[in-house]
């Protein structure tokens, strides 16, 4: 190497890492104490609105992100709710979940969704274990199977749980639609129109809501002095309603049908049309759910309206009460009402 050759030295210095923005930085920028920043981060209500906004603005300007893990250690809260669901394919479950997510977000909680492949005690117990690893403050279960009716599911100690659409008994807090009221309204409507031969297209026997609706239909018929035949078993699908509708349509004695949901009612109506039976001239049809499409059936379907959104909102309200150490609200059954359309009318003379 000649004396004129430049010497290049490699630097051992690494590029400096951006320093994490601290709570003290936010406090200095907003002109408040670190304790005030902590209260704003934790969603405390005892902060004046102008001060809160100043702290939030400082957080945004500096790119401050609260340390959720440290906050959980301090407060004992993870600000997360677990939701265990069997299926996302039904209208009711999706509307209920949407309401839960909205209510949780408004209260400052995130949602951890844990779907289960089969509504069995083992699957639900496994979902609980996985949710504990995810660190949630409480759980909402949306599984309408009667596996929960026996109330022998082992729930982790100290974990608040709300169950939707099941009869889990005293050990658990249950939020549900008034199944009995809804089916009584549907059946009584046909009886008031003058029908005496009314059959019921039921949901699957494993479903809590289907069983409650079938029992209510039987009770309403018997209270009217009628002895009905056994419910006709479907599986919630339009296809099962169509299959049963073909059987009903070939009978001359049936003048009224109450289906346990709108999808099966649609299948029944399809079969009746196919067989040349008039609705409601020959056979009146009433459904249950009041789906968005039920008003566009041919003819528009008389059906029971149940408020899935209210179910979701009440379940979150009750769970938040439990998280605050309060007794859950007693008003946990959501009423229904009958939506009268053109699919039901008086029987032919």
C-alpha positions as CSV (number, residue, x, y, z in Angstrom):
1,X,0.0,0.0,0.0
2,X,1.5,3.4,-1.0
3,X,1.4,6.4,1.3
4,X,-1.1,8.1,-1.0
5,X,-3.6,5.3,-0.8
6,X,-6.6,6.4,1.2
7,X,-7.3,4.2,4.2
8,X,-11.0,3.2,4.6
9,X,-12.0,2.3,8.1
10,X,-15.1,0.2,8.8
11,X,-17.2,1.7,11.5
12,X,-18.3,-0.7,14.3
13,X,-21.2,1.6,15.1
14,X,-24.7,0.2,14.3
15,X,-27.5,2.5,13.1
16,X,-29.2,3.9,16.1
17,X,-32.5,2.4,16.9
18,X,-35.5,4.7,17.3
19,X,-36.2,5.2,21.0
20,X,-39.6,3.9,22.1
21,X,-41.9,6.8,23.0
22,X,-42.6,6.7,26.7
23,X,-45.5,7.7,28.9
24,X,-43.3,10.5,30.2
25,X,-42.8,11.8,26.7
26,X,-46.5,12.0,26.2
27,X,-47.0,13.7,29.5
28,X,-44.3,16.3,28.7
29,X,-45.9,17.0,25.3
30,X,-49.4,17.3,26.7
31,X,-48.4,19.3,29.8
32,X,-49.9,16.8,32.2
33,X,-48.6,14.2,34.7
34,X,-47.7,10.6,33.8
35,X,-50.6,9.5,36.0
36,X,-53.0,11.5,33.8
37,X,-51.6,9.8,30.7
38,X,-52.1,6.4,32.5
39,X,-55.7,7.2,33.3
40,X,-56.4,8.1,29.6
41,X,-54.7,5.0,28.4
42,X,-56.8,2.8,30.7
43,X,-60.0,4.5,29.6
44,X,-60.7,6.0,33.1
45,X,-63.7,8.4,33.3
46,X,-62.2,10.8,35.8
47,X,-60.3,12.9,33.2
48,X,-61.6,16.3,32.0
49,X,-62.6,16.2,28.3
50,X,-60.2,18.9,27.2
51,X,-57.3,17.2,29.0
52,X,-58.2,13.8,27.6
53,X,-58.2,15.2,24.1
54,X,-54.8,16.9,24.7
55,X,-53.3,13.6,25.8
56,X,-54.8,11.7,22.9
57,X,-53.4,14.3,20.5
58,X,-50.0,14.0,22.0
59,X,-50.2,10.2,21.7
60,X,-51.0,10.5,18.0
61,X,-48.3,13.1,17.4
62,X,-45.6,11.0,19.1
63,X,-46.8,7.6,17.9
64,X,-47.3,6.4,21.4
65,X,-48.8,2.9,21.9
66,X,-49.7,1.9,25.4
67,X,-48.1,-1.3,26.6
68,X,-51.1,-3.6,26.9
69,X,-49.1,-6.4,28.7
70,X,-47.9,-4.0,31.4
71,X,-51.3,-2.5,31.7
72,X,-52.8,-6.0,32.2
73,X,-50.3,-6.8,34.9
74,X,-51.2,-3.6,36.7
75,X,-55.0,-3.7,36.3
76,X,-55.7,-7.4,36.0
77,X,-57.6,-6.8,32.8
78,X,-56.6,-7.8,29.3
79,X,-59.4,-5.7,27.6
80,X,-60.3,-8.8,25.5
81,X,-63.5,-10.9,25.3
82,X,-63.5,-14.4,23.9
83,X,-66.4,-15.6,21.8
84,X,-66.9,-19.4,21.3
85,X,-69.1,-20.2,18.3
86,X,-70.2,-23.3,16.5
87,X,-71.0,-21.8,13.1
88,X,-70.7,-18.5,11.3
89,X,-73.1,-19.6,8.5
90,X,-76.4,-18.7,10.1
91,X,-78.1,-15.3,9.9
92,X,-78.8,-15.2,13.7
93,X,-75.2,-16.0,14.7
94,X,-73.7,-13.4,12.3
95,X,-76.1,-10.6,13.5
96,X,-75.5,-11.5,17.1
97,X,-71.7,-11.5,16.7
98,X,-71.8,-8.2,14.9
99,X,-73.7,-6.7,17.8
100,X,-71.2,-8.2,20.3
101,X,-68.2,-6.8,18.4
102,X,-69.8,-3.3,18.2
103,X,-70.6,-3.3,21.9
104,X,-67.2,-4.6,22.9
105,X,-65.4,-2.0,20.8
106,X,-67.5,0.8,22.3
107,X,-66.4,-0.4,25.8
108,X,-62.7,-0.6,24.8
109,X,-62.5,-4.3,24.4
110,X,-61.2,-6.5,21.5
111,X,-62.8,-9.8,20.5
112,X,-61.0,-13.1,20.2
113,X,-63.2,-15.4,18.1
114,X,-62.8,-19.2,18.8
115,X,-64.9,-21.3,16.4
116,X,-65.4,-25.0,17.2
117,X,-65.9,-27.7,14.7
118,X,-68.5,-29.7,16.6
119,X,-70.8,-28.5,19.5
120,X,-69.5,-31.0,22.0
121,X,-68.3,-30.6,25.6
122,X,-64.8,-31.6,24.6
123,X,-64.7,-29.0,21.8
124,X,-65.9,-26.2,24.0
125,X,-63.6,-27.2,26.8
126,X,-60.7,-27.1,24.3
127,X,-61.8,-23.6,23.2
128,X,-61.8,-22.4,26.8
129,X,-58.2,-23.7,27.2
130,X,-57.1,-21.9,24.0
131,X,-58.8,-18.7,25.1
132,X,-57.0,-18.8,28.5
133,X,-53.7,-18.8,26.5
134,X,-55.0,-15.8,24.6
135,X,-55.7,-14.0,27.9
136,X,-59.3,-12.9,27.9
137,X,-61.3,-11.3,30.6
138,X,-64.6,-13.1,29.9
139,X,-66.3,-15.4,27.4
140,X,-69.6,-15.4,25.4
141,X,-70.7,-18.8,24.1
142,X,-73.0,-18.9,21.0
143,X,-73.8,-22.6,20.7
144,X,-77.5,-23.6,20.5
145,X,-76.8,-27.3,21.3
146,X,-78.4,-29.0,24.2
147,X,-74.9,-30.2,25.3
148,X,-75.0,-27.2,27.5
149,X,-78.4,-27.9,29.0
150,X,-77.0,-30.4,31.5
151,X,-74.8,-27.7,33.1
152,X,-71.9,-30.1,33.5
153,X,-69.5,-28.1,31.4
154,X,-66.3,-27.2,33.4
155,X,-65.7,-23.5,33.1
156,X,-62.3,-22.1,34.3
157,X,-62.7,-20.7,37.9
158,X,-63.1,-16.9,38.0
159,X,-63.8,-16.5,34.3
160,X,-67.2,-14.7,33.7
161,X,-69.2,-16.6,31.1
162,X,-72.5,-15.6,29.3
163,X,-74.3,-18.3,27.2
164,X,-76.6,-17.4,24.3
165,X,-79.4,-19.6,23.1
166,X,-79.1,-22.5,25.5
167,X,-80.7,-23.7,28.8
168,X,-77.6,-24.1,30.9
169,X,-79.4,-23.7,34.1
170,X,-78.5,-21.8,37.3
171,X,-74.7,-22.2,37.2
172,X,-74.5,-19.9,34.1
173,X,-75.9,-16.6,32.9
174,X,-78.1,-17.1,29.8
175,X,-79.3,-14.5,27.3
176,X,-81.9,-15.7,24.8
177,X,-84.9,-14.9,22.7
178,X,-88.3,-15.7,24.2
179,X,-88.7,-18.9,22.2
180,X,-91.9,-20.0,23.8
181,X,-93.6,-16.6,23.3
182,X,-92.6,-16.5,19.6
183,X,-94.0,-19.9,18.7
184,X,-97.1,-19.3,20.7
185,X,-97.7,-16.1,18.7
186,X,-97.2,-17.9,15.4
187,X,-99.5,-20.8,16.3
188,X,-102.2,-18.7,17.9
189,X,-102.3,-16.6,14.8
190,X,-103.4,-19.6,12.7
191,X,-105.8,-20.8,15.3
192,X,-107.4,-17.3,15.5
193,X,-107.8,-17.4,11.7
194,X,-109.9,-20.6,12.1
195,X,-107.3,-23.3,11.4
196,X,-107.6,-26.6,13.4
197,X,-105.3,-28.8,11.3
198,X,-101.9,-27.1,11.9
199,X,-98.6,-29.0,11.6
200,X,-95.2,-28.0,12.8
201,X,-92.0,-28.3,10.8
202,X,-89.4,-28.5,13.6
203,X,-85.7,-27.9,13.7
204,X,-83.1,-30.6,14.7
205,X,-83.7,-32.4,18.0
206,X,-80.2,-31.4,19.2
207,X,-81.1,-27.7,19.1
208,X,-82.3,-26.0,22.2
209,X,-84.3,-23.4,20.4
210,X,-85.9,-25.9,18.1
211,X,-87.0,-28.0,21.1
212,X,-88.4,-25.0,22.9
213,X,-90.4,-23.9,19.8
214,X,-91.8,-27.4,19.3
215,X,-92.9,-27.7,22.9
216,X,-94.6,-24.3,22.7
217,X,-96.4,-25.3,19.5
218,X,-97.7,-28.5,21.2
219,X,-98.8,-26.6,24.3
220,X,-100.6,-23.9,22.3
221,X,-102.5,-26.5,20.2
222,X,-103.5,-28.4,23.3
223,X,-104.6,-25.3,25.2
224,X,-107.0,-24.8,22.2
225,X,-108.5,-28.2,22.8
226,X,-106.6,-29.8,19.8
227,X,-104.5,-32.9,19.8
228,X,-101.7,-32.3,17.2
229,X,-99.6,-34.9,15.4
230,X,-95.9,-35.2,16.2
231,X,-93.7,-32.4,14.8
232,X,-92.2,-33.0,11.4
233,X,-88.4,-33.0,11.8
234,X,-86.3,-30.7,9.6
235,X,-82.7,-29.5,10.0
236,X,-83.1,-25.7,9.5
237,X,-82.4,-25.9,5.8
238,X,-84.6,-25.0,2.8
239,X,-84.0,-28.5,1.4
240,X,-85.5,-30.1,4.5
241,X,-88.5,-27.8,4.3
242,X,-89.0,-28.6,0.7
243,X,-88.9,-32.4,1.4
244,X,-91.4,-32.0,4.2
245,X,-93.5,-29.6,2.1
246,X,-93.9,-32.3,-0.6
247,X,-95.5,-34.6,2.1
248,X,-97.7,-31.8,3.4
249,X,-98.8,-30.7,-0.1
250,X,-100.1,-34.2,-0.9
251,X,-102.4,-34.1,2.1
252,X,-105.9,-32.6,2.1
253,X,-106.4,-32.4,5.8
254,X,-103.6,-29.9,6.6
255,X,-104.6,-26.2,6.3
256,X,-101.8,-24.5,8.3
257,X,-98.0,-24.9,8.7
258,X,-95.8,-23.3,11.3
259,X,-92.1,-23.7,10.5
260,X,-89.4,-23.3,13.1
261,X,-87.4,-20.9,10.9
262,X,-87.9,-19.0,7.7
263,X,-85.6,-21.1,5.6
264,X,-87.7,-24.2,6.1
265,X,-90.8,-22.2,5.6
266,X,-89.4,-21.2,2.2
267,X,-88.8,-24.8,1.3
268,X,-92.4,-25.7,2.3
269,X,-93.7,-22.9,0.1
270,X,-91.6,-24.0,-2.8
271,X,-93.0,-27.5,-2.6
272,X,-96.6,-26.3,-2.3
273,X,-96.2,-24.1,-5.4
274,X,-94.7,-27.0,-7.2
275,X,-97.7,-29.2,-6.3
276,X,-100.2,-26.5,-7.4
277,X,-101.4,-25.7,-3.9
278,X,-102.4,-22.1,-3.2
279,X,-100.8,-20.1,-0.4
280,X,-102.7,-19.1,1.7
281,X,-105.9,-20.3,-0.1
282,X,-105.1,-24.0,0.4
283,X,-102.4,-23.9,3.0
284,X,-101.3,-21.0,5.2
285,X,-97.6,-20.8,6.2
286,X,-95.9,-19.0,9.1
287,X,-92.2,-18.9,9.7
288,X,-89.8,-17.9,12.6
289,X,-86.9,-15.4,12.5
290,X,-88.1,-12.6,10.1
291,X,-85.1,-12.8,7.9
292,X,-84.4,-9.8,5.6
293,X,-85.7,-11.8,2.6
294,X,-88.9,-13.1,4.2
295,X,-90.9,-10.0,3.0
296,X,-89.9,-11.0,-0.6
297,X,-91.1,-14.6,-0.5
298,X,-94.1,-15.5,-2.7
299,X,-96.3,-14.6,-1.0
300,X,-94.6,-12.4,1.6
301,X,-94.1,-14.6,4.7
302,X,-95.9,-14.1,8.0
303,X,-93.2,-14.7,10.6
304,X,-91.9,-14.2,14.1
305,X,-89.4,-11.4,14.5
306,X,-86.5,-12.0,16.9
307,X,-84.0,-9.3,17.5
308,X,-80.5,-10.9,17.2
309,X,-78.8,-7.6,17.6
310,X,-80.4,-7.0,20.9
311,X,-79.3,-10.5,22.0
312,X,-75.7,-9.6,21.3
313,X,-76.0,-6.2,23.0
314,X,-77.6,-7.7,26.1
315,X,-75.0,-10.5,26.4
316,X,-72.2,-7.9,26.3
317,X,-74.0,-5.6,28.8
318,X,-74.4,-8.5,31.2
319,X,-70.8,-9.7,30.7
320,X,-69.4,-6.2,31.4
321,X,-71.5,-6.0,34.6
322,X,-70.0,-9.3,35.7
323,X,-66.5,-7.9,34.9
324,X,-67.2,-4.9,37.1
325,X,-68.2,-7.2,40.0
326,X,-71.9,-6.4,39.7
327,X,-74.9,-8.8,39.7
328,X,-75.9,-9.5,36.1
329,X,-79.2,-7.8,35.0
330,X,-82.3,-9.8,35.5
331,X,-83.8,-8.7,32.1
332,X,-82.0,-11.3,29.9
333,X,-84.9,-12.7,27.8
334,X,-85.6,-10.7,24.6
335,X,-89.3,-10.6,23.6
336,X,-90.5,-11.4,20.0
337,X,-93.4,-10.1,17.9
338,X,-95.4,-11.4,15.0
339,X,-95.0,-9.8,11.6
340,X,-98.2,-10.4,9.7
341,X,-97.9,-10.6,5.9
342,X,-99.8,-12.4,3.1
343,X,-98.8,-16.1,3.6
344,X,-101.5,-16.8,6.2
345,X,-105.2,-16.4,5.9
346,X,-108.5,-18.1,6.9
347,X,-109.0,-21.7,5.8
348,X,-111.4,-22.4,2.9
349,X,-115.0,-22.9,4.1
